Amino acid sequence: MEMSSTAEEVIDEVQRLERELERPPLRADIAERSGVTVQECLDTFGTWEKMLRAAGVLPSTRKGEDARSTLLAELRLVVDGMEGDVGQEAILDSLPRSERAYRYWFGSVSDALSEIGVGVDDPGADTAEMRADVRRIADHLEKYPTQREVRLYGRFSPHAHRIHFGSFRAAIAESVVE
């Protein structure tokens, strides 16, 4: 049975978006990023699920488990290849896939890191650990670190420092002694 050009166009767009997004496209993705409309997709295939199946991008449970395992393995390789304690932003810059893939499968990169036993913004971190982390960054930079630099090089985010010390400025003042 030969597909109409509309069905072929829809399938091409769905497959293209799936490659680009590294996940099956949502209705919003089709509406914002494709050359076909959501209505054309539904008119052609009847349901969203049928369209995704026709395009071959609907993940089965098995494919989902494989994707999660692959992402975790890649994340583990990145983290193991980095020296010392590194911040989440430095990890993100080294990932072979987009942050969106981790958000799709795990909810966030932090949650994926937790699954491999790497704690970023460990809520159980003590004051000494957090101070030592800021001192390490300050020594490396030879100046007081900014929030951006703590995000790039630190084990804990500026947000974690604000929560723990009351403010980011207080974290720096308590951590870096001249």
MDAnalysis code that builds the backbone (N, CA, C; Angstrom):
import MDAnalysis as mda
import numpy as np

u = mda.Universe.empty(534, n_residues=178, atom_resindex=np.repeat(np.arange(178), 3), trajectory=True)
u.add_TopologyAttr("name", ["N", "CA", "C"] * 178)
u.add_TopologyAttr("resid", np.arange(1, 179))
u.add_TopologyAttr("resname", ["MET", "GLU", "MET", "SER", "SER", "THR", "ALA", "GLU", "GLU", "VAL", "ILE", "ASP", "GLU", "VAL", "GLN", "ARG", "LEU", "GLU", "ARG", "GLU", "LEU", "GLU", "ARG", "PRO", "PRO", "LEU", "ARG", "ALA", "ASP", "ILE", "ALA", "GLU", "ARG", "SER", "GLY", "VAL", "THR", "VAL", "GLN", "GLU", "CYS", "LEU", "ASP", "THR", "PHE", "GLY", "THR", "TRP", "GLU", "LYS", "MET", "LEU", "ARG", "ALA", "ALA", "GLY", "VAL", "LEU", "PRO", "SER", "THR", "ARG", "LYS", "GLY", "GLU", "ASP", "ALA", "ARG", "SER", "THR", "LEU", "LEU", "ALA", "GLU", "LEU", "ARG", "LEU", "VAL", "VAL", "ASP", "GLY", "MET", "GLU", "GLY", "ASP", "VAL", "GLY", "GLN", "GLU", "ALA", "ILE", "LEU", "ASP", "SER", "LEU", "PRO", "ARG", "SER", "GLU", "ARG", "ALA", "TYR", "ARG", "TYR", "TRP", "PHE", "GLY", "SER", "VAL", "SER", "ASP", "ALA", "LEU", "SER", "GLU", "ILE", "GLY", "VAL", "GLY", "VAL", "ASP", "ASP", "PRO", "GLY", "ALA", "ASP", "THR", "ALA", "GLU", "MET", "ARG", "ALA", "ASP", "VAL", "ARG", "ARG", "ILE", "ALA", "ASP", "HIS", "LEU", "GLU", "LYS", "TYR", "PRO", "THR", "GLN", "ARG", "GLU", "VAL", "ARG", "LEU", "TYR", "GLY", "ARG", "PHE", "SER", "PRO", "HIS", "ALA", "HIS", "ARG", "ILE", "HIS", "PHE", "GLY", "SER", "PHE", "ARG", "ALA", "ALA", "ILE", "ALA", "GLU", "SER", "VAL", "VAL", "GLU"])
u.atoms.positions = np.array([
    [0.837, -1.184, 0.000],
    [0.000, 0.000, 0.000],
    [0.882, 1.248, 0.000],
    [0.657, 2.136, -0.931],
    [1.463, 3.338, -1.053],
    [0.885, 4.446, -0.171],
    [1.792, 5.121, 0.560],
    [1.349, 6.213, 1.427],
    [1.167, 7.481, 0.603],
    [0.260, 8.313, 1.051],
    [0.101, 9.607, 0.394],
    [1.312, 10.470, 0.711],
    [1.515, 11.503, -0.081],
    [2.660, 12.379, 0.182],
    [2.526, 13.032, 1.553],
    [1.297, 13.280, 2.010],
    [1.102, 13.866, 3.329],
    [1.605, 12.922, 4.410],
    [1.285, 11.640, 4.310],
    [1.752, 10.664, 5.295],
    [3.276, 10.580, 5.275],
    [3.859, 10.588, 4.084],
    [5.320, 10.538, 3.979],
    [5.954, 11.780, 4.585],
    [5.359, 12.932, 4.327],
    [5.884, 14.180, 4.893],
    [5.806, 14.161, 6.417],
    [4.683, 13.689, 6.937],
    [4.522, 13.611, 8.392],
    [5.575, 12.676, 8.978],
    [5.745, 11.508, 8.403],
    [6.721, 10.543, 8.908],
    [8.136, 11.121, 8.844],
    [8.477, 11.767, 7.738],
    [9.801, 12.384, 7.614],
    [10.032, 13.414, 8.712],
    [9.029, 14.252, 8.966],
    [9.154, 15.288, 9.994],
    [9.270, 14.677, 11.389],
    [8.468, 13.674, 11.672],
    [8.510, 13.018, 12.985],
    [9.875, 12.369, 13.197],
    [10.383, 11.683, 12.198],
    [11.696, 11.033, 12.318],
    [12.816, 12.065, 12.455],
    [12.720, 13.145, 11.711],
    [13.730, 14.207, 11.821],
    [13.743, 14.799, 13.228],
    [12.547, 15.104, 13.755],
    [12.462, 15.666, 15.103],
    [12.946, 14.675, 16.159],
    [12.644, 13.397, 15.961],
    [13.091, 12.392, 16.924],
    [14.618, 12.346, 16.970],
    [15.259, 12.447, 15.829],
    [16.738, 12.467, 15.793],
    [17.265, 13.736, 16.454],
    [16.644, 14.852, 16.157],
    [17.076, 16.142, 16.693],
    [16.886, 16.223, 18.209],
    [15.737, 15.757, 18.689],
    [15.388, 15.877, 20.107],
    [15.875, 14.710, 20.951],
    [16.235, 13.618, 20.278],
    [16.662, 12.391, 20.953],
    [15.538, 11.799, 21.809],
    [14.315, 11.981, 21.339],
    [13.122, 11.426, 21.976],
    [11.972, 11.592, 20.993],
    [10.884, 10.874, 21.190],
    [9.724, 11.078, 20.322],
    [9.195, 12.507, 20.468],
    [8.822, 13.140, 19.375],
    [8.345, 14.522, 19.466],
    [6.978, 14.625, 20.144],
    [6.787, 15.725, 20.837],
    [5.508, 16.053, 21.448],
    [4.709, 16.906, 20.466],
    [3.453, 17.132, 20.757],
    [2.633, 17.983, 19.891],
    [3.243, 19.378, 19.773],
    [3.757, 19.903, 20.879],
    [4.371, 21.237, 20.854],
    [5.582, 21.259, 19.925],
    [6.350, 20.167, 19.891],
    [7.514, 20.090, 18.999],
    [7.073, 20.173, 17.545],
    [6.013, 19.429, 17.201],
    [5.498, 19.457, 15.831],
    [5.019, 20.868, 15.491],
    [4.267, 21.469, 16.415],
    [3.716, 22.803, 16.169],
    [4.804, 23.860, 15.998],
    [5.874, 23.752, 16.775],
    [6.897, 24.796, 16.782],
    [8.068, 24.534, 15.842],
    [8.327, 23.270, 15.498],
    [9.577, 22.963, 14.813],
    [9.449, 22.185, 13.515],
    [8.251, 21.998, 13.020],
    [8.140, 21.146, 11.836],
    [7.395, 21.838, 10.707],
    [7.471, 21.208, 9.560],
    [6.798, 21.732, 8.384],
    [5.393, 21.197, 8.209],
    [4.915, 20.411, 9.165],
    [3.542, 19.903, 9.133],
    [2.832, 20.373, 10.390],
    [1.518, 20.337, 10.361],
    [0.753, 20.775, 11.527],
    [0.324, 19.565, 12.354],
    [-0.036, 19.827, 13.579],
    [-0.560, 18.772, 14.449],
    [-1.828, 18.190, 13.839],
    [-2.656, 19.049, 13.303],
    [-3.907, 18.585, 12.703],
    [-3.644, 17.664, 11.517],
    [-2.645, 17.970, 10.678],
    [-2.296, 17.082, 9.555],
    [-1.862, 15.709, 10.074],
    [-1.118, 15.715, 11.158],
    [-0.674, 14.448, 11.754],
    [-1.868, 13.616, 12.186],
    [-2.803, 14.246, 12.881],
    [-3.971, 13.528, 13.389],
    [-4.925, 13.136, 12.263],
    [-5.096, 14.015, 11.275],
    [-5.967, 13.688, 10.134],
    [-5.410, 12.503, 9.348],
    [-4.106, 12.438, 9.228],
    [-3.469, 11.389, 8.430],
    [-3.451, 10.039, 9.145],
    [-3.174, 10.040, 10.465],
    [-2.986, 8.769, 11.173],
    [-4.066, 8.466, 12.206],
    [-4.919, 9.414, 12.532],
    [-6.001, 9.166, 13.477],
    [-5.645, 9.495, 14.912],
    [-4.530, 8.961, 15.405],
    [-4.106, 9.248, 16.779],
    [-2.609, 9.546, 16.789],
    [-2.183, 10.180, 17.847],
    [-0.763, 10.509, 18.003],
    [0.069, 9.227, 18.090],
    [-0.413, 8.262, 18.847],
    [0.299, 6.993, 19.009],
    [0.463, 6.271, 17.674],
    [-0.599, 6.231, 16.858],
    [-0.500, 5.580, 15.542],
    [0.531, 6.292, 14.659],
    [0.570, 7.601, 14.736],
    [1.536, 8.350, 13.947],
    [2.966, 8.014, 14.388],
    [3.197, 8.000, 15.710],
    [4.533, 7.681, 16.223],
    [4.938, 6.255, 15.855],
    [3.987, 5.330, 15.913],
    [4.274, 3.943, 15.530],
    [4.597, 3.842, 14.034],
    [3.819, 4.557, 13.194],
    [4.060, 4.532, 11.745],
    [5.446, 5.088, 11.419],
    [5.891, 6.065, 12.194],
    [7.214, 6.661, 11.977],
    [8.318, 5.826, 12.616],
    [7.923, 4.843, 13.439],
    [8.910, 3.983, 14.079],
    [9.651, 4.633, 15.226],
    [9.050, 5.638, 15.873],
    [9.739, 6.337, 16.953],
    [9.083, 6.164, 18.317],
    [8.008, 5.412, 18.383],
    [7.355, 5.206, 19.676],
    [8.204, 4.249, 20.487],
    [8.732, 4.695, 21.624],
    [9.621, 3.822, 22.380],
    [8.858, 2.710, 23.087],
    [9.360, 1.523, 22.959],
    [8.812, 0.422, 23.738],
    [9.489, 0.472, 25.099],
    [9.016, -0.317, 26.024],
    [9.648, -0.358, 27.343],
    [11.101, -0.768, 27.201],
    [11.352, -1.709, 26.335],
    [12.717, -2.193, 26.129],
    [13.620, -1.085, 25.611],
    [13.152, -0.343, 24.610],
    [13.955, 0.744, 24.055],
    [14.220, 1.795, 25.128],
    [13.216, 2.073, 25.948],
    [13.390, 3.044, 27.025],
    [14.441, 2.603, 28.021],
    [14.430, 1.327, 28.375],
    [15.436, 0.806, 29.297],
    [16.820, 0.910, 28.669],
    [16.926, 0.604, 27.377],
    [18.207, 0.714, 26.681],
    [18.688, 2.162, 26.648],
    [17.793, 3.101, 26.388],
    [18.164, 4.510, 26.331],
    [18.658, 4.991, 27.686],
    [17.955, 4.626, 28.741],
    [18.378, 5.009, 30.092],
    [19.751, 4.442, 30.411],
    [19.962, 3.173, 30.097],
    [21.251, 2.524, 30.375],
    [22.374, 3.192, 29.603],
    [22.109, 3.519, 28.343],
    [23.123, 4.165, 27.510],
    [23.477, 5.542, 28.066],
    [22.458, 6.319, 28.417],
    [22.709, 7.648, 28.970],
    [23.503, 7.576, 30.272],
    [23.153, 6.636, 31.127],
    [23.888, 6.497, 32.389],
    [25.328, 6.070, 32.152],
    [25.540, 5.168, 31.200],
    [26.902, 4.713, 30.889],
    [27.736, 5.879, 30.347],
    [27.147, 6.673, 29.456],
    [27.864, 7.832, 28.919],
    [28.168, 8.845, 30.016],
    [27.220, 9.072, 30.898],
    [27.411, 10.003, 31.999],
    [28.527, 9.520, 32.916],
    [28.554, 8.235, 33.200],
    [29.603, 7.657, 34.044],
    [30.976, 7.854, 33.402],
    [31.091, 7.655, 32.081],
    [32.370, 7.861, 31.384],
    [32.829, 9.312, 31.485],
    [31.887, 10.244, 31.338],
    [32.231, 11.666, 31.430],
    [32.731, 11.993, 32.828],
    [31.989, 11.578, 33.838],
    [32.357, 11.894, 35.219],
    [33.687, 11.241, 35.588],
    [33.884, 9.990, 35.198],
    [35.128, 9.294, 35.516],
    [36.330, 9.925, 34.816],
    [36.097, 10.551, 33.667],
    [37.183, 11.179, 32.927],
    [37.563, 12.560, 33.434],
    [36.807, 13.093, 34.379],
    [37.094, 14.426, 34.911],
    [37.931, 14.289, 36.178],
    [38.791, 15.267, 36.384],
    [39.662, 15.234, 37.550],
    [39.041, 15.997, 38.704],
    [39.088, 15.411, 39.884],
    [38.600, 16.077, 41.082],
    [37.097, 16.276, 41.087],
    [36.660, 17.073, 42.048],
    [35.243, 17.406, 42.144],
    [34.922, 18.476, 41.111],
    [33.910, 18.242, 40.329],
    [33.535, 19.196, 39.290],
    [32.076, 19.579, 39.455],
    [31.722, 20.736, 38.938],
    [30.346, 21.202, 39.002],
    [29.497, 20.613, 37.900],
    [28.201, 20.749, 38.076],
    [27.260, 20.190, 37.108],
    [27.410, 20.845, 35.746],
    [27.693, 22.137, 35.702],
    [27.819, 22.811, 34.405],
    [29.013, 22.270, 33.624],
    [30.110, 21.970, 34.315],
    [31.272, 21.379, 33.632],
    [30.924, 19.998, 33.092],
    [30.127, 19.250, 33.835],
    [29.681, 17.931, 33.368],
    [28.798, 18.109, 32.134],
    [27.865, 19.053, 32.190],
    [26.960, 19.294, 31.063],
    [27.727, 19.647, 29.796],
    [28.778, 20.447, 29.941],
    [29.567, 20.841, 28.780],
    [30.291, 19.663, 28.137],
    [30.471, 18.582, 28.886],
    [31.222, 17.428, 28.386],
    [30.338, 16.288, 27.893],
    [29.032, 16.414, 28.061],
    [28.133, 15.327, 27.669],
    [28.042, 15.179, 26.158],
    [27.996, 13.937, 25.676],
    [27.863, 13.732, 24.234],
    [26.447, 13.993, 23.717],
    [25.464, 14.086, 24.622],
    [24.073, 14.339, 24.235],
    [23.579, 15.598, 24.918],
    [22.444, 16.066, 24.492],
    [21.901, 17.294, 25.059],
    [21.354, 17.044, 26.467],
    [21.280, 18.124, 27.227],
    [20.700, 18.060, 28.565],
    [19.249, 17.594, 28.491],
    [18.582, 17.926, 27.392],
    [17.174, 17.568, 27.203],
    [16.975, 16.051, 27.280],
    [17.905, 15.271, 26.755],
    [17.776, 13.812, 26.802],
    [17.753, 13.322, 28.249],
    [18.572, 13.913, 29.104],
    [18.608, 13.514, 30.516],
    [17.340, 13.955, 31.237],
    [16.842, 15.156, 30.883],
    [15.584, 15.611, 31.494],
    [14.438, 14.705, 31.080],
    [14.434, 14.258, 29.840],
    [13.355, 13.396, 29.358],
    [13.346, 12.057, 30.091],
    [14.498, 11.418, 30.213],
    [14.554, 10.069, 30.785],
    [14.656, 10.043, 32.305],
    [15.217, 11.107, 32.922],
    [15.450, 11.068, 34.369],
    [14.790, 12.200, 35.138],
    [14.321, 13.216, 34.457],
    [13.743, 14.372, 35.135],
    [14.717, 15.532, 35.190],
    [16.010, 15.222, 35.365],
    [17.057, 16.243, 35.389],
    [18.414, 15.556, 35.298],
    [19.435, 16.345, 35.020],
    [20.795, 15.794, 35.016],
    [21.184, 15.415, 36.440],
    [20.761, 16.208, 37.415],
    [21.072, 15.893, 38.818],
    [20.522, 14.526, 39.212],
    [19.300, 14.223, 38.762],
    [18.711, 12.918, 39.070],
    [19.487, 11.795, 38.391],
    [19.949, 12.032, 37.159],
    [20.763, 11.028, 36.466],
    [22.090, 10.843, 37.201],
    [22.689, 11.939, 37.641],
    [23.937, 11.844, 38.409],
    [23.720, 11.058, 39.701],
    [22.597, 11.289, 40.345],
    [22.283, 10.547, 41.576],
    [22.186, 9.048, 41.310],
    [21.631, 8.680, 40.134],
    [21.492, 7.259, 39.801],
    [22.831, 6.558, 39.629],
    [23.884, 7.325, 39.281],
    [25.206, 6.708, 39.166],
    [26.054, 6.979, 40.409],
    [25.417, 7.546, 41.440],
    [26.102, 7.734, 42.711],
    [26.959, 8.974, 42.805],
    [26.691, 9.959, 41.948],
    [27.437, 11.208, 41.997],
    [26.502, 12.258, 42.562],
    [26.885, 12.846, 43.685],
    [26.031, 13.840, 44.328],
    [26.443, 15.249, 43.976],
    [25.590, 15.959, 43.308],
    [25.768, 17.384, 43.089],
    [24.741, 18.054, 43.989],
    [25.187, 19.024, 44.764],
    [24.316, 19.687, 45.735],
    [23.800, 18.698, 46.780],
    [24.708, 17.911, 47.309],
    [24.374, 16.927, 48.330],
    [23.778, 17.636, 49.542],
    [22.482, 17.402, 49.832],
    [21.856, 18.101, 50.950],
    [22.463, 17.712, 52.293],
    [23.169, 16.584, 52.341],
    [23.801, 16.151, 53.581],
    [25.211, 16.690, 53.751],
    [25.642, 17.527, 52.812],
    [27.001, 18.072, 52.887],
    [27.136, 18.934, 54.124],
    [28.295, 18.833, 54.761],
    [28.485, 19.650, 55.955],
    [29.185, 20.959, 55.591],
    [29.195, 21.862, 56.538],
    [29.757, 23.189, 56.323],
    [31.214, 23.105, 55.922],
    [31.975, 22.209, 56.534],
    [33.401, 22.080, 56.215],
    [33.610, 21.685, 54.755],
    [32.792, 20.760, 54.251],
    [32.904, 20.345, 52.842],
    [32.625, 21.513, 51.903],
    [31.580, 22.260, 52.213],
    [31.204, 23.371, 51.349],
    [32.255, 24.478, 51.398],
    [32.794, 24.774, 52.573],
    [33.860, 25.774, 52.690],
    [35.093, 25.333, 51.915],
    [35.455, 24.061, 52.065],
    [36.633, 23.538, 51.372],
    [36.463, 23.640, 49.859],
    [35.263, 23.404, 49.383],
    [34.998, 23.487, 47.949],
    [35.187, 24.919, 47.450],
    [34.663, 25.895, 48.190],
    [34.821, 27.298, 47.798],
    [36.291, 27.699, 47.870],
    [37.005, 27.267, 48.912],
    [38.440, 27.586, 49.031],
    [39.231, 27.003, 47.863],
    [38.892, 25.784, 47.480],
    [39.583, 25.131, 46.353],
    [39.404, 25.942, 45.082],
    [38.172, 26.405, 44.844],
    [37.896, 27.210, 43.647],
    [38.646, 28.538, 43.727],
    [38.608, 29.185, 44.897],
    [39.296, 30.472, 45.074],
    [40.793, 30.308, 44.868],
    [41.371, 29.256, 45.391],
    [42.807, 29.011, 45.205],
    [43.132, 28.802, 43.732],
    [42.286, 28.051, 43.062],
    [42.491, 27.788, 41.636],
    [42.425, 29.071, 40.816],
    [41.456, 29.919, 41.134],
    [41.247, 31.156, 40.370],
    [42.113, 32.308, 40.865],
    [42.653, 32.161, 42.071],
    [43.435, 33.212, 42.738],
    [42.604, 34.469, 42.958],
    [41.316, 34.286, 43.267],
    [40.405, 35.386, 43.595],
    [39.126, 34.785, 44.182],
    [38.278, 35.651, 44.735],
    [36.991, 35.176, 45.211],
    [36.172, 34.704, 44.014],
    [35.572, 33.537, 44.099],
    [34.790, 33.054, 42.950],
    [33.433, 33.749, 42.850],
    [32.987, 33.931, 41.633],
    [31.641, 34.448, 41.377],
    [30.664, 33.270, 41.405],
    [29.372, 33.574, 41.374],
    [28.374, 32.500, 41.335],
    [28.560, 31.641, 40.083],
    [28.859, 32.278, 38.970],
    [29.075, 31.533, 37.724],
    [30.261, 30.574, 37.876],
    [31.331, 31.040, 38.482],
    [32.527, 30.201, 38.653],
    [32.261, 29.048, 39.618],
    [31.476, 29.302, 40.648],
    [31.106, 28.217, 41.561],
    [30.252, 27.196, 40.821],
    [29.362, 27.669, 39.965],
    [28.529, 26.756, 39.179],
    [29.397, 25.927, 38.228],
    [30.426, 26.559, 37.641],
    [31.291, 25.863, 36.687],
    [32.238, 24.866, 37.357],
    [32.845, 25.267, 38.448],
    [33.937, 24.478, 39.022],
    [33.614, 23.813, 40.356],
    [32.504, 24.185, 40.947],
    [32.210, 23.691, 42.288],
    [31.426, 22.402, 42.326],
    [31.519, 21.753, 43.466],
    [30.711, 20.559, 43.705],
    [29.288, 20.928, 44.049],
    [29.107, 22.117, 44.577],
    [27.799, 22.576, 45.035],
    [27.420, 23.835, 44.278],
    [26.147, 23.980, 43.965],
    [25.680, 25.148, 43.212],
    [25.614, 26.377, 44.117],
    [25.568, 27.570, 43.521],
    [25.365, 28.782, 44.323],
    [24.084, 28.696, 45.159],
    [23.060, 28.052, 44.598],
    [21.803, 27.879, 45.331],
    [22.023, 27.082, 46.619],
    [22.805, 26.021, 46.536],
    [23.091, 25.220, 47.732],
    [23.825, 26.051, 48.776],
    [24.735, 26.904, 48.321],
    [25.463, 27.781, 49.254],
    [24.512, 28.779, 49.906],
    [23.580, 29.326, 49.113],
    [22.607, 30.274, 49.680],
    [21.760, 29.602, 50.746],
    [21.328, 28.395, 50.480],
    [20.505, 27.672, 51.450],
    [21.307, 27.375, 52.715],
    [22.515, 26.902, 52.543],
    [23.339, 26.470, 53.676],
    [23.851, 27.641, 54.524],
    [24.280, 28.728, 53.861],
    [24.908, 29.847, 54.570],
    [24.003, 31.067, 54.719],
    [22.831, 31.046, 54.089],
    [21.926, 32.182, 54.166],
    [22.029, 33.106, 52.964],
    [23.209, 33.185, 52.369],
    [23.414, 33.970, 51.143],
    [24.707, 33.490, 50.493],
    [24.844, 33.778, 49.212],
    [26.069, 33.394, 48.522],
    [27.240, 34.196, 49.074],
    [27.019, 35.478, 49.340],
    [28.069, 36.345, 49.893],
    [28.567, 35.805, 51.240],
    [27.635, 35.333, 52.077],
    [28.032, 34.772, 53.374],
    [28.867, 33.496, 53.182],
    [28.513, 32.696, 52.190],
    [29.278, 31.483, 51.905],
    [30.720, 31.831, 51.543],
    [30.887, 32.855, 50.723],
    [32.236, 33.279, 50.322],
    [32.976, 33.834, 51.531],
    [32.316, 34.695, 52.294],
    [32.961, 35.320, 53.454],
    [33.389, 34.266, 54.490],
    [32.572, 33.254, 54.706],
    [32.908, 32.226, 55.695],
    [33.914, 31.212, 55.169],
    [34.061, 31.138, 53.870],
    [34.889, 30.096, 53.270],
    [36.292, 30.552, 52.906],
    [36.413, 31.772, 52.458],
    [37.695, 32.254, 51.952],
    [38.300, 33.193, 52.986],
    [39.391, 32.764, 53.543],
    [40.095, 33.570, 54.559],
    [41.369, 34.084, 53.924],
    [41.585, 35.394, 54.031],
    [42.792, 35.990, 53.434],
    [44.010, 35.584, 54.213],
])
